[in-house]
Amino acid sequence: MSAIRNDWTREEILEVYNRPLMELLYEAAGVHRMHHDPNTVQVSTLLSIKTGGCPEDCGYCPQAARYHTDIEGNELMSVSQVKAQALRAKASGSSRVCMGAAWRNVKDGPEFDNVLEMVRTINKLDMEVCCTLGMLTENQARRLAEAGLYAYNHNLDTSEDYYKDVISTRAFEDRLETIGNVRKTNVTVCSGGIIGMGEGVEDRAGMLVALSTLSPQPESVPINALVAVPGTPMEEMEPVSIWEMVRMVATTRIVMPETQVRLSAGRTQMSPEGQALCFFAGANSIFAGDKLLTTPNPDVAEDMELFRQLGLQPQKPFVKKAQPRTVEAAESELEPLGEKPRWSRPGHTIPRNQEARAGKKQ
Ligand code: SF4
């Protein structure tokens, strides 16, 4: 087994990323086989439980209220709606449901109580439950853990240097603090990023430094290719090539051998052969369902046909870690604390975000 290293440097990661492709693929595939069953891929369904109207200014995101996109916002879904969707996801082969809410941070109150109930409900369906709800305090992380949450997603998005060119409403350190709060519980960490936002390869390496030097490393790392949505500040970005995606997946696999590397947004722009190369390079997780929050994703039937062609099997739930126990709301020992943490708000100027807000690009 190759050892887990938490001391990767940017230079070392760049050296891996820039290797001749066949060498990079050969090594990544070898590391993958040492730590995972290469014929098993974890399938997650991403459910947008509260869409749009977000106060943040993430330059890639059509859900930010300030940009002029065609997103139809909706209020928080009900527990019964979520349960129905989770049952559908389970029937079509997903082992995990990831619930996303377009919030800056979690606030104690009836909406969070409903999310806790959704977590309990899905865990009782014997599926892994993940949430992505924005920034989170330690007490909120503990309450999610007590409800039976399996994973919390909180992406670093890019390198610390380039973060300032993407988002001005919060800082990179806030992300690390939330991940730290999740780490104080038994909930696993899912954190990755997006390529194709105009960053350099140094930034891709920088993001992998930030993730791989976390100890322990995240159990799951989604690698997204930007889906450039009209009306967002990044609407004119060129799509990333499959070779960049393969290099990113292979490098992630080498620097984080035990992590589940998830091929996330941008799969509709990839051919079946391109996706197969990503699986060979160490990707072992995908998002299923025809939508990823708000952007298109391959149809489940197409994915299952690809699995059939490649001889891949969907991973069963709780293979990597035991199912958490759910504590019912009435038996909970944790109270909402009504905290109002001062998450940062740098507020610096990002010209393309401001132009998109003013609608100048339309
Ligand atoms: S990525 Fe999340 S936090 Fe950023 S604008 Fe979109 S919904 Fe809001």
Residues whose N, C-alpha, C, O or C-beta is under 5 A from the ligand:
A	BS01	SF4	C54 E56 D57 C58 C61 Q63 A64 A102 W103
